[in-house]
Amino acid sequence: MHIKAEPRENYTVLHLRGEFDTFYCPALQAEIESLTTAGVTNIALNLRLVKFINSTAMGAIIKASKSLKADGGQLTISRPSAFCRETLGKVGLERVVPIFDSDEAAGAAMQGQAEPTANSEEDMLREDETVIIFSPVDEERAGHFIEKGEKMTNPIHGHAFGTSWRGIGRMAGLDAEGVRFTWGGGKTNLTSFEMAQLLALGTEIKTKFRVPLLQKGLLEAVLTITAIEERPDGVKIGASFSEIDDDTRSAVQQYAEDLRFLRQELDSATE
């Protein structure tokens, strides 16, 4: 990762570029200490060119924010990349470090002239969401509930439904025990009741999903449906891992540990 300092009036923008992981945390700390020694205590981290950020890096941002506040200054984040915005939002980092769409807005906020563009408190309390792709292990099961026809197409590939059917849901929770996700039915035209029948208790599903804080692509696992809740706009599913390889389980466990660590840091910073 590269760090470039851009002095502005009454604050400095640190432009970060590359992958912000554990290895580069000392570099950020050293840069901020150098600025505070020079009397600069208002700093905006521009994350537009940061392709990846992990939990340790976010912990370093929280610590830097606390340090600057102790010196009478402030740390803000500006122009986060799509990956950074999603990842920071998932852990609620904006509770401690406000996020803005431009360097100018970040600078103005540090002078009490602007409000952050980060999610509202209501948004932060919503369940975390990310893509999960799923299908019944019994490939013929979908055919019992989904009408086949030329007008019905696969929501991912665009071809007719069949044994290759896949559903796309939104992750609501992920831990070492399993996954929780919501599904609105896609283009199946199923009612919530029919979705609940398709994904009935005990049904095994093949899944592909992402672990937000890691650089891995889609991970794969087989889960068993353990809970289902019908909603006006679809269903909410709870499922436990029944087949998962060691690497995937390790990634999921690391994600859970990262979240616990970050939430502890956030709670400490907001006390």
N, C-alpha and C positions, 0 to 999 in steps of 0.2 A: 504494500500500500504506500502511496506517496501523499505527503502533506505539504500544501503550499499556503502560506499566510498572506492574506490580502488586507492591509490596514485600511480601515474606513474611519470616518469621523466618529469618535466616541466608541468605536467597537472594531473588532477584527474578525474577518471571515477566514476560517480554516477550510480549505478545499481538500477533501479527501478523495482519493482515487484508487480503485482496486478492490481487494478483499480485506475487510476489516475483521481480523480474527485475533486469537489470543497473542500471537507472536508480535502484533503491532501495538498492543495496548501500552507498553512502556514508551513507544515513540510519541503517542498522543499525550501521555502524561508529561513527558519531557517538554513537548512543544507548549503545552498550557502553562507549565511552571515557568518556562522562559518568558512567556508573555506577561504573567502576573508579576514576575520580578521587574519587568519593564514598566509596570503600572497599568497594564491592560487587564481588566477584569470582566469585560463584556465580550463574549465570544460566541460566534455562530458557526456551527459545524455544517458545512455544505456537503450533503451526501448524494448529490446527483449522480456521481460517477462511481459510487460504491456498489459493487455487484453482489456482495455477500456480507452479512454481519452475523456474528454468533453471540451467545449469551454472555461470554466473558467480556466481549467488546461493549455490549450494552451495560454491563456492570461497571466498566471503566467510565462510560459516559455519565452514569449516575454519580459515581464518586467524584468525577470532575465537576459536575454541577454543584455538589455539596461543598466542594473546596472553594469554588468561585463565590458561592453565596456567603461563605464564611469571611471572604475578603470584600464583601459588599457589592459583588458583581452578579452576573447571570450567564448561564449557558443556554443557548437555543439551538434548534436544528432547522436547517433550511433546505428546500428542494430535495427531499429524500427520493431515491429511486423507487420504482414500483416495489421491488423486493424489500427494500428497507422500510417503506411506508407500511406495507402489510405486516412485516415482522415486528416492527415497533408497536403497531396498533394492537397486535395480539397479546402483548404483555402489558399494555397500558403505560408505556414509557412516558407518554405525554402528561401523565399525572405529575411528573417531576420536571421533565424537560419539554417545553412547548415546541410545537412543530409548525413551520410556516412554509408557504408556497414560494417565497422569494427571500433573497438575502436582505433586501430593503425592508420587507415586512418584519423580519426577525430583528433587524437593527432598530426599527421604530418601536417594537415591543419592548426592547431592553431600555428604551428611553420613555416608556409609559405612553406611547402614542398609537398602539395597535393591539388588536386581539389576535390570538393564535388561530390558525386555520385547522387545528387538529380536531379530532372527534370530540363531540360534546360528552358530558358525563353519562348521559343516557346511552350514547353509542358505545362507550367503554364498558358499560354493564351488559351489553348484548353478548351472546355466545360467540366464541371464536368460530370462524368459518373458513373452510378450504375445500378444495375439490376432492371428492372420493368417487371412484368409478367402481360399480359393482354389478354382479350377475349371479343368479342361482347356480350352485354347483350342478344341480340337476338341470341341464340345459333345455330340457323340454318343458320345464315348469312355467317359464314365461309364456309359452304358447297356450297354456290353459287359461290365462287371464287376459292376455293381450290379443286383440283381434288382428289377424293378419290380413294384409291387403295392400294394394298398390299405393294407397294414400297414406299408409302408415310407414314411416321410415325410421331407421335407426338414428337416435339423437346425436350420435358421434360421427358415424361414417356416411349417413345419408342413404343407405340401401335398405331393402325391405327387412322387416323383423324376421327373425328366425332363431336358430340356435346360437347365433353370434350376438344376440341382443345384449346391450349394456345400458345400465342406468347411470345417471350423473346426480350425485347428491352433494350436500354441503356439510362438512365436518362441524360438529358442535362440541366435540370433546375427544381427547385421545390420551390414554395412559397405558401403563404396562398390562392392564387387564383386558382392554378392548377399545372400542370406538363407539361414539354416539354421532349420529348424523341425521339430517333432515332430507326429505325427498318430496318434490312437488309433482312427480309423475311424468315430467318431460312431455313428450308428444304422444303418450300412450292413451290419453283420454280416460284414464282410470279415475274412479272416485276414490276418496280417502279410504272408504271401506274396502274397495277392491285392491288398493295398494297394500292394505293391512293383510289381506288374504294372500297376496303374492309373497309378502315378506313375513309370513306367519311365524310365531314362536317355534324355535327348533330348526328353522330353515337355515341351511348352510349357504353362504355366499362367498364368491371369490371377489377380492377387492384389490384396487390399486389406489394408493394415496401418497401424499407428500408429508414429510416431517418438516414443519416450517423453519426451524432453527438450524437445520443441517443442509449441506450442499448436495445431498443425494437427490436423485430424480424420484420417479414413482416407485414406491415399495409395494410388495405384494404379500397378501396373507389371506387365509380362509378364516371366516368368522361364523359363529352361530348366533342367530337372532335370539336375544334374551328378553327384550322389552320392545313394545310398540305402542305408540300413542297416535290416535287419529286426530288430525287438525283440519281446520277449514281449507287450508292451502296445501294439504298433503299429509305426510306422516313423519313422526320422529322415531328413530330406531336406536336401540341399544344392542350391541353385539359383542360377544367375547371372543378372543382369539382361540381358534381350535387347531390351526396349522400355521406356524410362523417360523421362519428360519432364524438362526442365531443372530445374523447380522441385522435383520429387521427388528427383532426383539431388542437388541442392544440399542439401535437407533431410537426406538420408542421410549425405552427406559431413560436414555440420555436426555431426550426431549422433556420428559416428565421432571427429571432432576433440574434441568435448566430453568424450567418454569418456576419450580419451587424456589430456586436460588434468586431469580429475578424478582419474584413477588416479595421475598424477604427483604431484598435491597430496596424495593419501592416502598414497602411498609416502613422500613427504617428511615427512608428519606422524607417521608411525609408525616412522621411523628412530631 
